[in-house]
């Protein structure tokens, strides 16, 4: 049986438990993914501590990468054996295997490592949202980005430098 990090009560890191979990077959619109890398985000501490309320018991984590093991009916954009990554959706990426909505999955290009994808999905989408949807930046626009030392800030600076 696969394992997952679970929390039964809010608190510090000591409330995280490594537990066996039952993982069934995917239903319609779902996929089962075996993780090879999991993204760890500061937001996860808010869920674990109770600052952001989540139903208990719960899994933690919102992004990961791995290999598709099985897909449910209606899923035709990924298949068993595909390397994928995801972010968002139900909490619970701190695990070995899980079933989740397949519409969260993106196939990984051969030259993108699973470890890289698992750690950059949420942060990269955040930067894309800021730079392309919140305000559409153009080359030459001047911006001020606070806290460029975190994951989002690092990606933002690199992406912005690439655009000129």
Residue pairs with C-beta under 8 A, 6 or more apart in sequence:
1 20
1 21
1 22
1 23
2 20
2 21
2 23
2 95
2 96
2 97
3 18
3 19
3 20
3 21
3 95
3 96
4 18
4 19
4 21
4 59
4 92
4 94
4 95
4 96
4 98
5 16
5 17
5 18
5 19
5 59
5 60
5 61
5 94
5 95
6 16
6 17
6 19
6 21
6 57
6 58
6 59
6 60
7 15
7 16
7 17
7 47
7 48
7 56
7 57
7 58
7 59
7 60
8 15
8 17
8 56
8 57
9 15
9 56
10 48
10 49
10 50
10 56
11 48
11 49
11 50
12 48
12 49
13 48
15 48
16 48
16 60
16 94
21 95
23 32
23 97
23 98
23 99
24 99
25 32
25 70
25 72
25 99
26 32
26 70
26 71
26 72
26 75
26 99
26 102
27 72
27 73
27 99
28 72
28 73
28 74
29 72
29 73
29 74
29 75
29 101
29 102
29 103
30 71
30 72
30 75
30 99
30 100
30 101
30 102
31 68
31 69
31 70
31 71
31 72
31 75
31 78
31 84
31 99
31 100
31 102
31 105
32 68
32 69
32 70
32 71
32 97
32 98
32 99
33 64
33 66
33 67
33 68
33 69
33 84
33 86
33 97
33 98
33 99
33 100
33 105
34 66
34 67
34 69
34 96
34 97
35 64
35 65
35 66
35 93
35 95
35 96
35 97
35 98
35 118
36 65
36 66
36 67
36 114
36 115
36 118
37 64
37 65
37 66
37 114
37 115
37 117
37 118
37 119
38 61
38 63
38 64
38 93
38 94
38 95
38 118
39 61
39 62
39 63
39 64
39 87
39 93
39 118
39 119
39 120
39 121
39 122
40 61
40 119
41 61
41 62
41 63
41 122
41 123
41 151
42 150
43 52
43 62
44 60
44 61
44 62
44 94
45 51
46 52
47 54
47 58
47 60
47 91
48 60
54 91
58 91
58 92
59 90
59 91
59 92
59 93
59 94
59 95
59 98
60 91
60 92
60 93
60 94
61 91
61 92
61 93
61 94
61 95
62 87
62 88
62 89
62 91
62 93
62 122
63 85
63 86
63 87
63 88
63 93
63 118
63 119
63 121
63 122
64 85
64 86
64 93
64 118
65 83
65 84
65 85
65 86
65 108
65 114
65 115
65 117
65 118
65 121
66 83
66 84
66 114
67 81
67 82
67 83
67 84
68 78
68 79
68 80
68 81
68 82
68 84
68 105
69 80
69 97
70 80
71 78
71 79
71 80
71 102
72 102
75 102
77 102
77 105
77 107
78 84
78 102
78 105
78 107
82 107
83 107
83 108
83 114
84 105
84 106
84 107
84 108
85 105
85 106
85 108
85 114
85 117
85 118
85 121
86 93
86 100
86 104
86 105
86 106
86 121
87 104
87 121
87 122
87 125
88 104
88 122
88 125
89 100
89 101
89 104
90 100
90 101
92 98
92 100
106 121
108 114
108 117
119 151
120 151
120 155
123 151
123 152
123 155
124 155
126 152
127 152
127 155
127 156
127 159
130 156
131 137
131 156
131 159
131 160
137 143
137 160
137 163
139 163
139 164
140 164
143 160
145 153
145 156
145 157
145 160
146 153
147 153
148 154
148 156
148 157
